[in-house]
Amino acid sequence: MAEKISRKIPNIMATQHPDNAGVPFFKQDNDPFVSAYNEIDEAFNNFSELDADEYMWDWEGKHADAAVIDRLYSEDYEYFKDNPLGSDKFLTFRFPNIWEEKGYSLMQAMTTILSAEDFAKDLGFSQRPLFEAILPMTKSAAQLEKMADKYSALARFKSEEFTDGYKNDPLIQMIPLFEGFQSQLNASDILDDYLKMHQEHLHERPEYLRVFLAGSDSALSNGFMNSIIGNKVALTKLAEFSDREQIPVFPIAGTGSTIFRGGLSPKRITRYLEEFPGLKTATIQSAFRYDYPLAEVKKAINDLRTGLQKSQAADISDEDKQILVNVAEKSANYYHHTIDQLIKDLQPVFDAFPKRRDRRQHVGILAYSRQVDGYKMPRAITFTGSLYSVGLPPEFIGFGRALVSLNAKELGVLLNIILI
């Protein structure tokens, strides 16, 4: 459907995913590690030097600087006066999922959004700098609504108890992040429930929806073929939902530079756009930005932005969707059969993998990790990099046996829609 709305939709989202091998271009030392304190400079340089539209500020499983807006506006006021956050450039928080990890940082993240609104107003900015938040591992519309309700309650409390004569906007726009195969396939059903809840609570429908599809964690959980199929089918189903409900939907894909994690690198822009039709926002993660010459990165960003603005979802028949789901399930079974036998032996490799960000460790009450078949897994970047390092490209795990198991019709659909 026509995508005419009152705001700019970011095409290029820079993220804090720690997958870089090289030293970030903005750092003066020779250290590829980016501390939580460095991330303020990183955000500014990604906006000003790379012309990223959006920067994701991650509160999920990591340490985050709550003074982000104060520091950005104080240190780089002239830039943001010309490129204000919330209208020209965007800083988007990824909240912790309180159903999956301890929610110690959730209230801090929410109060940071509220205080940022106050600070921006005092500086004369007319637009709230922060007004959207991503909910990782979204399983239901009720979770999205619960997070929005918590924010509204905190905004009202702050306005009544701590702000003299100024009321914070109590609304926040939630972006569901669908990380598993089933949640991606069911995304339109969850959005349908969310629209009904939104209408019931606020007596109106949202102007648009942004929806985040994971690439790395879905591959970690069920393998490469399963992840690619899940994303492609989800993009088509989201476009169908948009047409049916007459509401613009702008999909985001969380993909990294390695093939297993989605294959978005400066050298694969054309292929990536072909593989993810209908995508409107792509994540350029640390490796994309810091492991290639700066001029090459800038050109790739411009090419990617142009391609995303033109991208249209592919038509996939219901019969072909079901065939692809069957293929994805076969592939996941072969992947699990193999990875279950490898995961314990790979633990020393995971432990030796170099760190690039301040992350919470998988210990104690702050533990944060994924599980597959009951095994505690490392994060997707550590998993992927470790397997490449020992000469086992993870996209091969289960892939060959899955291909051999397909009948002629399944193979034909896979080749026509996924692999070509």
DAWOBEL-V248097 format. One record per pair of residues at least 12 apart in sequence whose C-alpha atoms are under 10 Angstrom apart, sorted by the first residue. I is the first residue (numbers start at 1). J is the second residue. Records with the same first field share a line. If there is no record, write none. Layout:
I=J, J
This chain:
1=239, 240, 242, 243, 244, 245, 246, 247, 248, 249
2=242, 243, 246, 247, 248
3=208, 242, 246, 247, 248, 249, 250
4=207, 208, 247, 248
5=207, 208, 247, 248
6=207, 208
7=86, 87, 88, 207, 208
8=53, 86, 87, 88, 89, 90
9=53, 54, 87, 88, 89, 90, 210, 250, 280, 281, 309
10=52, 53, 54, 55, 88, 89, 90, 250, 252, 280, 281, 282, 305, 308, 309
11=52, 53, 54, 250, 251, 252, 279, 280, 281, 282, 283, 301, 304, 305, 306, 307, 308, 309
12=50, 51, 52, 53, 54, 55, 252, 280, 281, 282, 283, 284, 301, 302, 304, 305, 308
13=46, 47, 52, 53, 54, 55, 56, 90, 91, 92, 252, 253, 254, 281, 282, 283, 284, 285
14=42, 43, 46, 47, 50, 51, 52, 53, 54, 55, 56, 57, 91, 282, 283, 284, 285, 286, 288, 289
15=42, 43, 46, 54, 55, 56, 57, 58, 92, 254, 283, 284, 285, 286, 289
16=34, 36, 39, 42, 43, 55, 56, 57, 58, 283, 284, 285, 286, 356, 357
17=56, 58, 254, 255, 256, 283, 284, 285, 286, 287, 356, 357, 380, 381
18=32, 33, 34, 256, 285, 286, 287, 354, 355, 356, 357, 358, 359, 381, 382
19=256, 257, 258, 285, 286, 287, 288, 290, 291, 354, 355, 356, 357, 380, 381, 382, 384, 385
20=32, 33, 34, 257, 285, 286, 287, 288, 289, 290, 291, 292, 355, 356, 381
21=33, 286, 287, 290, 291, 354, 355, 356
22=286, 287, 289, 290, 291, 292
23=286, 287, 289, 290, 291, 356
24=42, 286, 287, 289, 290, 291, 292, 294
25=42, 45, 46, 49, 289, 290, 291, 292, 293, 294
26=38, 41, 42, 44, 45, 46, 49, 290
27=41, 42
31=356
32=290, 354, 355, 356, 357
33=354, 355, 356, 357, 358
34=286, 355, 356, 357, 358
35=63, 64, 356, 357, 358, 359
36=62, 63, 64, 65, 357, 358, 359
37=63, 64, 65, 68, 358
38=65, 357
39=57, 64, 65, 68, 357
40=57, 64, 65, 67, 68, 69, 71, 72, 75
41=68, 71, 72, 75, 76
42=55
43=55, 56, 57, 68, 72, 91
44=72, 73, 75, 76, 79, 80
46=289
47=79, 80, 83, 89, 90, 91
48=79, 80, 83, 89
49=294, 298
50=289, 294, 295, 297, 298, 299, 301, 302
51=89, 298, 301, 302
52=89, 90, 283, 284, 298, 301, 302, 305
53=85, 87, 88, 89, 90, 91, 281, 305
54=85, 86, 88, 89, 90, 91, 92, 281, 283
55=89, 90, 91, 92, 93, 283, 284
56=90, 91, 92, 93, 94, 133, 134, 283
57=91, 92, 93, 94, 95, 109, 133, 134
58=92, 93, 94, 95, 96, 109, 133, 134
59=93, 94, 95, 96, 97, 103, 104, 105, 106, 108, 109, 134
60=93, 94, 95, 96, 97, 98, 101, 102, 103, 105, 106, 134, 135, 136, 359, 360, 368
61=95, 96, 97, 101, 102, 103, 105, 358, 359, 360, 361, 362, 366, 367, 368, 369
62=96, 105, 357, 358, 359, 360, 361, 366, 368
63=105, 357, 358, 359, 360
64=105, 108, 109, 358, 359
65=108, 109, 112
66=105, 108, 109, 110, 111, 112, 113, 115, 116
67=112, 115, 116
68=91, 112, 113, 116
69=85, 91, 112, 113, 115, 116, 117, 119, 120, 129, 130
70=112, 115, 116, 119, 120
72=85
73=85, 116, 119, 120, 123
74=123
77=123
80=125
81=123, 124, 125
84=120, 125, 126, 127, 128, 129
85=120, 125, 127, 128, 129, 130
86=125, 126, 127, 128, 129, 130, 131, 132
87=126, 127, 128, 129, 130
88=129
89=129
90=129, 130, 131, 132
91=129, 130, 131, 132, 133
92=113, 129, 130, 131, 132, 133, 134, 175
93=109, 110, 112, 113, 130, 131, 132, 133, 134, 135, 175
94=106, 109, 132, 133, 134, 135, 136, 174, 175, 177
95=107, 108, 109, 110, 133, 134, 135, 136, 147, 174
96=109, 134, 135, 136, 137
97=134, 135, 136, 137, 138, 143, 147
98=135, 136, 143, 147
99=137, 138, 139, 143
100=136, 137, 138, 368, 369, 370
101=365, 366, 367, 368, 369
102=365, 366, 367, 368
103=366
104=366
106=147, 150, 151
107=150, 151, 154
109=133, 151
110=133, 147, 150, 151, 152, 154, 155, 172
111=151, 154, 155, 158
112=130
113=128, 129, 130, 131, 132, 133, 151, 155, 168, 172
114=128, 129, 130, 131, 151, 154, 155, 158, 159, 167, 168, 169, 170
115=130, 155, 158, 163, 168
116=128, 129, 130
117=129, 130, 131, 168, 169
118=163, 166, 167, 168
128=168, 169
130=172, 173
131=169, 170, 171, 172, 173, 174
132=171, 172, 173, 174, 175, 210
133=147, 148, 172, 173, 174, 175, 176
134=173, 174, 175, 176, 177, 210, 211, 212
135=147, 174, 175, 176, 177, 178, 212
136=175, 176, 177, 178, 179, 212, 213, 214
137=176, 177, 178, 179, 180, 183, 213, 214, 217
138=175, 176, 177, 178, 179, 180, 183, 184, 187, 190, 212
139=176, 177, 178, 179, 180, 182, 183, 184, 186, 187, 190
140=176, 178, 183, 186, 187, 189, 190, 191, 193, 194
141=176, 187, 189, 190, 191, 192, 193, 194, 195, 196, 197, 198
142=190, 193, 194, 197
143=174, 176, 194
144=173, 174, 175, 176, 190, 191, 194, 197, 198
145=173, 174, 194, 197, 198, 201
147=172, 173, 174
148=170, 171, 172, 173, 174, 198
149=170, 171, 172, 201
150=170, 172
151=169, 170, 171, 172
152=168, 169, 170, 171, 172
153=170, 171
154=168, 170
155=167, 168, 169, 170, 171
156=168, 169, 170
157=170
171=202
173=206, 208, 209, 210
174=209, 210, 211
175=209, 210, 211, 212, 251, 252
176=190, 191, 209, 210, 211, 212, 213
177=210, 211, 212, 213, 214, 252, 253, 254
178=211, 212, 213, 214, 215, 217, 218, 231, 234, 253
179=212, 213, 214, 215, 216, 217, 218, 219, 221, 227, 230, 231, 254
180=213, 214, 215, 217, 218, 219, 220, 221, 222, 226, 227, 230, 231
181=213, 214, 217, 218, 219, 221, 222, 226, 227, 228, 229, 230, 231, 234, 325, 328, 329, 332
182=218, 230, 234, 325
183=213, 230, 234
184=212, 213, 214, 218, 227, 230, 231, 232, 233, 234, 235, 237, 238
185=229, 230, 231, 232, 233, 234, 235, 236, 237, 238, 321, 325
186=234, 237, 238
187=211, 212, 213, 234, 235, 237, 238, 241
188=211, 234, 235, 237, 238, 239, 240, 241, 242
189=237, 238, 241
191=209, 211, 238, 241
192=241, 245
194=206
195=209, 245, 247
205=247
206=247, 248
207=247, 248, 249
208=242, 246, 247, 248, 249, 250
209=242, 247, 248, 249, 250, 251
210=248, 249, 250, 251, 252, 280, 281
211=235, 238, 249, 250, 251, 252, 253, 280, 281
212=250, 251, 252, 253, 254, 279, 281, 282
213=227, 230, 231, 232, 234, 235, 251, 252, 253, 254, 255, 279
214=227, 230, 231, 252, 253, 254, 255, 261, 262
215=227, 228, 230, 231, 253, 254, 255, 256, 260, 261, 262, 263, 380
216=253, 254, 255, 256, 258, 259, 260, 261, 262, 379, 380, 381, 383, 384
217=254, 255, 261, 370, 379, 380, 381
218=230, 231, 261, 380
219=260, 261, 262, 332, 335, 380, 384, 394, 395
220=260, 261, 335, 339, 370, 371, 372, 377, 378, 379, 380, 381, 383, 384, 394, 395
221=332, 335, 336, 339, 370, 371, 372, 373, 377, 380
222=328, 329, 331, 332, 333, 334, 335, 336, 339, 372, 398
223=260, 261, 328, 331, 332, 333, 334, 335, 336, 339, 394, 395, 396, 397, 398, 399
224=259, 260, 261, 262, 328, 331, 332, 335, 394, 395, 396, 397, 398, 399
225=260, 327, 328, 329, 330, 331, 332, 335, 395, 396, 397, 398, 399, 402, 403, 414, 418, 419
226=324, 325, 326, 327, 328, 329, 330, 331, 332, 333, 335, 399
227=260, 261, 262, 328, 331, 332
228=260, 261, 262, 275, 276, 328, 418, 419
229=321, 324, 325, 327, 328, 329, 414, 417, 418, 419
230=321, 324, 325, 328
231=253, 262, 275, 276, 277, 279
232=275, 276, 277, 278, 279, 313, 314, 316, 321, 324, 417, 418
233=276, 313, 314, 315, 316, 320, 321, 322, 324, 325, 417, 418
234=251, 278, 313, 321
235=249, 250, 251, 252, 253, 276, 277, 278, 279, 312, 313, 314, 315
236=276, 277, 278, 279, 312, 313, 314, 315, 316, 317, 321
237=313, 314, 315, 316, 318, 321
238=250, 251, 278, 313
239=251, 278, 279, 312, 313, 314, 315
240=313, 315
249=278, 279, 280
250=278, 279, 280, 281
251=278, 279, 280, 281, 282
252=278, 279, 280, 281, 282, 283
253=276, 279, 280, 281, 282, 283, 284
254=281, 282, 283, 284, 285
255=272, 282, 283, 284, 285
256=282, 283, 284, 285, 286, 287, 288, 381
257=283, 284, 285, 286, 287, 288, 289, 291
258=287, 288, 381, 384, 385, 388, 393, 395
259=384, 393, 394, 395
260=380, 381, 384, 385, 388, 393, 394, 395, 396
261=380, 381, 384, 394, 395
262=275, 276
263=275, 288
264=282, 283, 284, 285, 287, 288, 304
265=284, 285, 287, 288, 289, 291, 292, 297, 300, 301
266=284, 287, 288, 289, 291, 292, 293, 296, 297, 298, 299, 300, 301, 303, 304
267=288, 292, 296, 297, 300
268=300, 304
269=300, 301, 303, 304, 305, 307
270=300, 303, 304, 307
271=420
272=304, 307
273=304, 307, 308, 310, 311, 312
274=307, 311, 314, 418, 420
275=417, 418, 419, 420
276=308, 311, 312, 313, 314, 418
277=307, 308, 310, 311, 312, 313, 314, 315
278=308, 309, 310, 311, 312, 313, 314
279=307, 308, 309, 310, 311, 312, 313
280=305, 307, 308, 309, 310, 311, 312, 313
281=304, 305, 308, 309
282=301, 304, 305, 308
284=297, 301, 304
286=356
288=300, 301
289=301
314=417
315=417
316=413, 417
319=413
320=409, 410, 412, 413, 414, 417
321=413, 417
322=410
323=409, 410, 411, 413, 414
324=410, 411, 413, 414, 417, 418
326=406, 410
327=402, 403, 405, 406, 407, 410, 411, 413, 414
328=402, 414
329=402
330=398, 399, 401, 402, 403, 405, 406
331=397, 398, 399, 400, 401, 402, 403, 405, 406
332=397, 398, 399, 402
333=398, 402
334=397, 398, 399, 400, 401, 402
335=394, 395, 396, 397, 398, 399, 401, 402
336=372, 373, 397, 398
337=373, 397, 398
338=397, 398
339=372, 373, 375, 394, 397, 398
340=372, 373, 374, 375
343=372, 375, 376, 377, 378, 383
344=375, 376, 377
346=383, 386, 387, 390
347=377, 378, 383, 386
348=386
349=382, 383, 385, 386, 387, 389, 390
350=377, 378, 379, 381, 382, 383, 384, 385, 386, 387
351=378, 382, 386
352=382, 386
353=381, 382, 383, 385, 386, 389
354=382, 385, 386
355=381, 382
362=376, 377, 378, 379
